[in-house]
Amino acid sequence: MKVVANVRKEQGSGASRRLRRAGYVPGIVYGGKDEAVPVSLEHNPLYHALRVEAFHSSILDLEIGDERAQVLLRDVQWHPYKPQVMHVDFQRVAADEKITVRVPLHFVNEETSPAVKLSAGIIGRVITEVEVSCLPAALPSFIEVDLSQLEAGKSVHVSDIAFPQGVTPVLPAGENPVVVTVTVPGTAEEEPAAAAPAAATPAAPAPKKS
């Protein structure tokens, strides 16, 4: 994916506000052996790119004037209530250095799994992305989780996922998070609720004295 930016010469909150009013987004490119570079990007193309899932977990080709760099999107700041991008951060990557990125999970064969097809189970997705480490060239835009063999009473852990070659999950020592669970609704009918006690018959009014 290609991203076009310009060097941002003016900095500070006032300069950033002027950029936003003009339809641009302030940002910064950092990392690698080069110094950090303040940049600006057109808002609308960036806004639409951010709505694409792969934009958040892919190596991006960034153009800054005549310079080219491969980068990762590292941070996005949004307006509290408007659909407006306020600031973006990009990190340079080197082909021979491993990177750590959160990658979305795509679940397949859910409806044909024994848990759903035979047991009418309900699939619960506990996590929808996982942090991985790999070289930039091996970075997948998503990781597929095949549920075709999932049975009722079972669950899927991170260790059960088939990661692409050269891609490894980043987990704290000894941890193996649950990714998917199965819930099978109970089949026993609930007992009818006990009937409410009949309301007491109101006492007859006392006869009026003549």
C-alpha positions as CSV (number, residue, x, y, z in Angstrom):
1,M,0.0,0.0,0.0
2,K,1.2,3.5,-0.9
3,V,1.1,6.5,1.3
4,V,2.1,10.0,0.1
5,A,3.2,12.6,2.6
6,N,5.0,16.0,2.7
7,V,7.6,17.3,5.0
8,R,6.0,19.5,7.7
9,K,8.1,22.5,8.2
10,E,6.0,24.3,10.8
11,Q,5.4,22.6,14.1
12,G,3.4,23.3,17.2
13,S,-0.3,23.2,18.1
14,G,-1.1,26.4,16.1
15,A,0.5,25.0,13.0
16,S,-1.3,21.7,13.4
17,R,-4.6,23.4,13.7
18,R,-4.0,25.3,10.5
19,L,-3.1,22.1,8.7
20,R,-6.3,20.4,9.9
21,R,-8.4,23.4,8.7
22,A,-6.7,23.1,5.3
23,G,-7.6,19.4,5.1
24,Y,-4.3,17.8,6.2
25,V,-3.3,15.6,9.0
26,P,0.0,16.2,11.0
27,G,2.1,13.1,11.6
28,I,5.6,11.9,12.2
29,V,7.9,9.3,10.7
30,Y,10.5,7.8,13.1
31,G,12.8,4.8,13.6
32,G,15.7,3.3,11.8
33,K,19.0,5.2,11.4
34,D,17.4,8.4,10.2
35,E,16.0,11.2,12.4
36,A,12.3,11.6,13.0
37,V,10.6,13.6,10.3
38,P,7.4,15.7,10.8
39,V,5.0,15.1,7.9
40,S,1.6,16.1,6.7
41,L,-0.9,13.9,4.8
42,E,-4.2,14.7,3.0
43,H,-7.0,13.9,5.3
44,N,-9.5,12.2,3.1
45,P,-7.3,9.6,1.4
46,L,-5.8,8.8,4.8
47,Y,-9.3,8.6,6.4
48,H,-10.4,6.0,3.8
49,A,-7.2,4.1,4.0
50,L,-7.6,3.7,7.8
51,R,-11.0,2.0,7.2
52,V,-9.1,-0.8,5.4
53,E,-8.1,-3.5,7.9
54,A,-4.9,-4.4,6.1
55,F,-3.7,-0.8,6.3
56,H,-3.1,-1.3,10.1
57,S,-1.0,-4.5,9.8
58,S,0.8,-4.2,6.5
59,I,4.2,-2.8,5.4
60,L,3.4,0.6,3.7
61,D,5.3,2.3,1.0
62,L,5.7,5.9,2.2
63,E,6.7,8.7,-0.2
64,I,8.0,11.9,1.2
65,G,8.9,14.1,-1.7
66,D,11.7,12.2,-3.6
67,E,12.4,9.8,-0.7
68,R,10.9,6.4,-0.2
69,A,10.6,4.3,3.0
70,Q,8.9,1.2,4.2
71,V,6.9,1.9,7.3
72,L,4.3,0.6,9.7
73,L,1.4,2.5,11.0
74,R,2.0,2.7,14.8
75,D,-0.6,5.2,16.2
76,V,-3.7,7.1,15.1
77,Q,-5.3,9.8,17.1
78,W,-9.0,10.6,16.3
79,H,-11.2,13.6,17.2
80,P,-13.3,12.8,20.3
81,Y,-16.6,12.9,18.4
82,K,-16.0,13.9,14.7
83,P,-14.9,11.5,12.0
84,Q,-11.6,13.3,11.8
85,V,-8.0,12.0,12.0
86,M,-6.0,14.3,14.3
87,H,-2.5,12.8,14.1
88,V,-0.6,9.7,12.8
89,D,2.7,8.0,13.6
90,F,4.7,5.8,11.2
91,Q,7.7,3.7,12.0
92,R,10.4,2.9,9.5
93,V,11.3,-0.8,9.1
94,A,14.4,-2.5,7.9
95,A,14.2,-5.7,5.7
96,D,16.7,-7.5,8.0
97,E,15.2,-6.5,11.4
98,K,12.2,-8.3,13.0
99,I,9.2,-6.3,13.8
100,T,6.4,-6.8,16.3
101,V,2.8,-6.1,15.0
102,R,-0.7,-6.9,16.1
103,V,-2.4,-8.8,13.3
104,P,-6.2,-9.5,12.9
105,L,-7.5,-13.1,13.1
106,H,-9.9,-14.3,10.4
107,F,-12.1,-17.2,11.4
108,V,-13.2,-19.8,8.8
109,N,-15.3,-22.9,8.6
110,E,-17.3,-21.9,11.7
111,E,-20.7,-23.1,10.4
112,T,-19.4,-26.5,9.2
113,S,-17.6,-27.3,12.5
114,P,-18.9,-30.2,14.5
115,A,-19.5,-27.8,17.4
116,V,-22.1,-25.9,15.3
117,K,-23.3,-28.4,12.8
118,L,-23.8,-31.3,15.3
119,S,-24.2,-29.7,18.6
120,A,-25.8,-26.3,17.7
121,G,-23.0,-24.7,19.7
122,I,-22.5,-20.9,19.8
123,I,-18.9,-19.8,18.9
124,G,-17.4,-17.2,21.2
125,R,-14.5,-15.2,19.9
126,V,-12.4,-14.2,22.9
127,I,-9.7,-12.4,21.0
128,T,-9.7,-11.1,17.4
129,E,-6.1,-10.2,17.0
130,V,-2.7,-11.4,18.1
131,E,0.8,-9.9,18.4
132,V,3.4,-11.5,16.2
133,S,7.1,-11.2,15.5
134,C,8.6,-11.6,12.0
135,L,10.7,-10.0,9.3
136,P,8.8,-7.4,7.3
137,A,8.7,-9.6,4.2
138,A,6.9,-12.3,6.2
139,L,4.3,-10.1,7.8
140,P,0.8,-11.4,7.0
141,S,-2.1,-8.9,6.7
142,F,-4.2,-11.4,8.7
143,I,-3.9,-14.9,10.2
144,E,-6.5,-17.5,9.4
145,V,-8.0,-19.6,12.2
146,D,-9.6,-22.8,10.9
147,L,-12.5,-24.0,13.0
148,S,-13.5,-27.0,10.9
149,Q,-12.4,-29.5,13.6
150,L,-13.8,-27.6,16.6
151,E,-16.1,-29.8,18.8
152,A,-18.5,-29.0,21.6
153,G,-16.7,-28.7,24.9
154,K,-13.5,-27.8,23.3
155,S,-11.7,-24.4,22.8
156,V,-9.0,-23.0,20.6
157,H,-5.8,-21.5,22.1
158,V,-3.1,-19.4,20.5
159,S,-0.9,-22.5,20.4
160,D,-3.5,-24.3,18.2
161,I,-3.2,-21.7,15.4
162,A,-1.2,-22.5,12.4
163,F,1.0,-19.5,12.0
164,P,2.7,-18.8,8.6
165,Q,6.4,-19.7,8.2
166,G,8.6,-17.2,9.9
167,V,5.8,-15.7,12.0
168,T,5.7,-16.4,15.8
169,P,3.2,-15.2,18.4
170,V,4.5,-12.8,21.1
171,L,3.2,-14.0,24.5
172,P,4.3,-13.7,28.1
173,A,6.2,-16.8,29.3
174,G,3.9,-19.6,30.2
175,E,0.7,-18.0,28.7
176,N,-1.5,-19.5,26.1
177,P,-4.6,-17.4,25.7
178,V,-8.0,-18.8,24.7
179,V,-9.0,-17.6,21.2
180,V,-12.4,-19.3,20.7
181,T,-14.9,-21.0,23.0
182,V,-18.0,-23.0,22.4
183,T,-21.3,-22.7,24.4
184,V,-24.0,-25.3,23.9
185,P,-27.4,-24.1,24.9
186,G,-29.2,-26.2,27.5
187,T,-31.9,-28.5,26.2
188,A,-33.8,-29.1,29.4
189,E,-37.0,-27.1,29.7
190,E,-37.3,-24.8,32.6
191,E,-39.7,-25.8,35.3
192,P,-42.9,-23.7,35.3
193,A,-42.8,-21.0,37.9
194,A,-44.8,-21.6,41.0
195,A,-48.3,-20.1,40.7
196,A,-48.6,-16.9,42.6
197,P,-50.8,-17.2,45.6
198,A,-54.4,-16.3,45.0
199,A,-55.3,-12.8,46.1
200,A,-57.3,-12.8,49.3
201,T,-61.0,-12.2,48.8
202,P,-61.7,-8.7,50.0
203,A,-63.9,-8.6,53.1
204,A,-67.4,-7.5,52.6
205,P,-68.0,-3.9,53.6
206,A,-69.6,-3.4,57.0
207,P,-73.3,-2.5,56.7
208,K,-74.1,1.2,57.0
209,K,-75.9,2.3,60.0
210,S,-79.3,3.7,59.3
